[in-house]
Amino acid sequence: MTAVTVLVADDHPVFREGLVRLLRARPELQVVAEVGDGRAALDQIRALKPQVAVLDLGLPEIGGIEVLDALQREHLPTRVLVLSALEDSATVYRALELGARGYLPKVASSDAICDAIAVIARGRTIVPESLQDGLATQIRMRREVADRPPLTPRELDILRLAADGRSNAEIGAELHVSGATVKTHFHHVFEKLEVSDRAAAVAQAMRRGLLH
């Protein structure tokens, strides 16, 4: 059986070297490169086209998310297993959205890492049970957000002014509308963002990236 070719990208030398030794002890895996930053990872993946890249997200030069984005845009065949200390559901979702075939925490066992590489090389996706609940929640939340009507440009203008601490009267004067119209716009904003007051609306809009 032909060994699976693997690239390892991690900026912590002790962890990277230990992982490489572990993989080289497995005859079904062949480490073809080890790198310590994202730019080198991308260059080596382009040059060597390993079957699997084991990628940390916190890489210098170019972060792991940016590497994933580049691999997806360039349609490179290498499949990626993310091995990261980051376990929040938003990060896991983003990595998988950008084409990662697997996501494991750095505390995963050596057998789990090797097995994941083999599974990913065969074209399957692997996410451990410990991360699945958070990932499912993230998917549902994003689906709910997508299903809600978007805020209009005028509603966003009103939220920006509210974030600056303007009163309804001041917002109306700035936008040349009546105070009653401002209140109506806020009512629509509250419904769309599922909140009940101005402060919560501003906070929710910031969390969703609608305000900066």
Secondary structure as GFF3:
##gff-version 3
##sequence-region A 1 212
A	DSSP	beta_strand	4	9	.	.	.	ID=ss1
A	DSSP	alpha_helix	13	24	.	.	.	ID=ss2
A	DSSP	beta_strand	29	35	.	.	.	ID=ss3
A	DSSP	alpha_helix	38	48	.	.	.	ID=ss4
A	DSSP	beta_strand	52	55	.	.	.	ID=ss5
A	DSSP	alpha_helix	64	73	.	.	.	ID=ss6
A	DSSP	beta_strand	79	84	.	.	.	ID=ss7
A	DSSP	alpha_helix	89	97	.	.	.	ID=ss8
A	DSSP	beta_strand	102	105	.	.	.	ID=ss9
A	DSSP	alpha_helix	110	121	.	.	.	ID=ss10
A	DSSP	alpha_helix	129	147	.	.	.	ID=ss11
A	DSSP	alpha_helix	153	163	.	.	.	ID=ss12
A	DSSP	alpha_helix	168	175	.	.	.	ID=ss13
A	DSSP	alpha_helix	179	193	.	.	.	ID=ss14
A	DSSP	alpha_helix	198	207	.	.	.	ID=ss15
###
